[in-house]
Amino acid sequence: MNPELGEVWSWLRPLPPLADLAEISKGIDYKGQDALAGKVSRSDHRFEGAVRGFTRAHRSLQIHQQPPLSWMSLDPDVIQSTRAGATTGVPQVLVNAAPVSRGPWRLKALIDPEGRPFTSRFLTVRPRSGEVSPWFLWALCNSPMANAFVHTHDIRDVKLGTLRRMPVPRVTGGQADRIEDAARAYFREMEGPSQDLLAGLIDEETAKRLLLQIDAEVLRLYGLPPRLERQLLDLFEGEPREGVPFRFDAYFPSDFEPLFSLHVYLSGEYRRSTADQLAARHRDVTSPALLTAFRSAVEAFETE
């Protein structure tokens, strides 16, 4: 394991693993060409007995999209290992088995609400119960927490065991619903009739703000001290985020030193309470939540 962020992982050790919240498995491995005896296992063209599924992902794939569909055989005679890849009709999140970059952004988690079959190019993450939805798991698996955990624990491929061990917050139904709502808002923005990625008409600021809000809500559930959350997010400083059609290479401005949690930094109260605005209005900060955040930032700064 990379020792980077060791203090963060120590602090999160009491939390349950992702395997408690979701079933995580690999997809289908087909037999080699020599063992197929002339039978077809997958193709871009329809063949007898084939079903539509996922066999590959291209580099330009965005996290609000799905992989291209292929034709796949579920005939046991052509399959080496079935695992969860042949179980259909179960809504799921698909995670790339091969890292999408050498940097800390390793994952592109994709929602498949229909539950199509898939090959071992992907790992599946399926809710164990109705307590959380695929939307929540999508937000969790695309979060900086998940990407940092995989980056610091796996050197090459995204290992099944690593994903299963990833710490997850204990959530209530209302908290999971809030994150699902934020995820759906991002999808609506990216898939809305006014958006045309090829024409470059996407509202990048709105899209980035919505994605930041998702990350902030996920991190808020973990309850990391602001100093440790900042360590986590600084890992992504200057690292282009994969799977988004807009610039995303930092969580804070390069000259931003206060140690606030991301959800406080993004809050309207914080925006209204910056030093320049306060000086202009001669008004004290009265919000208990913001005062607590300011005190935490000062204490963290003094202990550095």
Summary of the structure (lengths in Angstrom):
residues: 304
radius of gyration: 21.4
end to end distance: 25.6
largest distance: 81.0
contacts: 913
relative contact order: 0.13
helix: 40%
strand: 13%
